[in-house]
Amino acid sequence: MEEQRIARHKTAIQRYALSRPLALAVSQGLVSCDRTVFDFGCGRGEDVRLLQKSGIAATGWDPHFRKAEVLSPADCVNLGYVLNVIEDPAERSDTLRTAFNLARMVLIVSVRVDQALNNATEYSDGVLTKVGSFQKLYTQNEFRDYLHAVLGSKPHMASLGIAYVFKNAEAESQYLANLSIYRPQSFRESLIAEFSKDRNAQRYIAMAKALGRTPLASEFKGIAKLQLRFGNIQRIERIALGLLDENVIAAAREKRRQNLLTYFAMMRLQSLTPPPIRLLSKEVQADIKMLWTSYRSAIDAGTEFLFQLGKPELIKQHCMQARVGKILPEDFYIHRSTEDQLPALLSVLIFAGRQVVGETDYDIVKLALDGRKISFLKYRDFDEAAHPELLYSVLVHLPQTTYSIRDYSSSLNPPILHRKEMFVDPLHPRYNEYAQLTEQEQRMGLLSRPDIGTRNGWAEILRSHRLRIVGYSLIGEEANGQSETCSPDSATF
């Protein structure tokens, strides 16, 4: 019976992309070519096939489709959406322990959460669907607590219904380090690196050093070429100042210090003991020796840093001092692409929110100025749409470690976003487009209206002014049916 129940959740449909739990594990570096993978309850083995195709040593077992395969230990074991379909709680726990015992480094386990079933009848500690199959549904908190109770190890919530349970301290430490210390180069850093290699930009920098300031357009003959490649003068000056600052080295050291404080705070937040310093990379060891007198003092600094999360006035101060983002009376908004520029304390605050719901797809993160709530906001076509519509929001209440979701994907009148440039870095590739549209709308008096916050309200305002938006330009409709682009310097059409 158990074999039938475990197999029932697998289908015969061939997939062409990894399942969500394994795709997430690959993106976060847990599953890679230098680690073995075993898929416990693999169905027809589509994930196994796709992993093998990408060069990863993967095998799998399934009680219905792959009975002959052997239950094999592996670095990473995947238990994907199996626990939901086991009716007997004792069998469910035994299956979880069996999968965990096979894992040398980490167990990836996933279940269905917070998803109501139509025409379902309560049965045992779950429900029976209309086709007679059993489903045990969890809330995120129930899932986390269940894993902890059965396995005795604290899980890392990777996403809604997806968790990592580590058996190897070094792998767990590396996972947390990837979230805090080893951050990918941002578009801002890439742009500065590109600028520093440009010969024309190098001459611009040399003149700035001689003048003690950035050159005026009249002083530098090559300014037009720089503008063609890097944007307007304000962007060029901002890039140059990042290269000219005499305290660049000190700023870089402070950034490393904050990244390491974030790492130790994350470990403390997870009730984990930092690994021996020898398990950290040589580069990180060198940073610690550069910044602190001992490893213990670095760990203590991280713990003290974490306690600052409980100080609302300090959270508000960091939000107010952030160089990017939008401040409102009670909240601070920032685009995901600029998180690398946030003060370290705010980075830890966002990490704490992710520990409740895991990795969530979002464009904007909203922080309450008292640090008690975090919202992850996902918009439809944020980069392309002039005024993107809100698809959903995930609100996390940090003191209670609870969350709620508001879904606008089917709404006939969803909230929309204005003034997009306020949420991103001025060096964002499309910042100028966002800003120019806002300037046009501001000059027309459109943004002072109280009813601009929803799709229908905004559409009615545009209709009443005989306006439409094409790309990132405001277009006026003339009485004869012709269109004319609205100049920022003109309030007539």
Helices and strands as residue ranges (DSSP letters): H 2-8, H 20-27, E 37-40, H 46-53, E 58-61, E 74-80, G 83-85, H 89-102, E 103-110, E 121-123, E 126-128, E 134-135, H 140-151, E 156-159, E 162-166, H 169-180, H 187-197, H 199-211, H 223-230, H 233-244, H 248-269, G 277-279, H 282-291, H 295-306, G 307-310, H 312-321, E 326-327, E 331-335, G 336-341, H 344-357, E 364-368, E 373-379, E 390-397, E 402-407, G 420-422, H 431-443, H 455-464, E 467-470, E 473-477, E 483-485
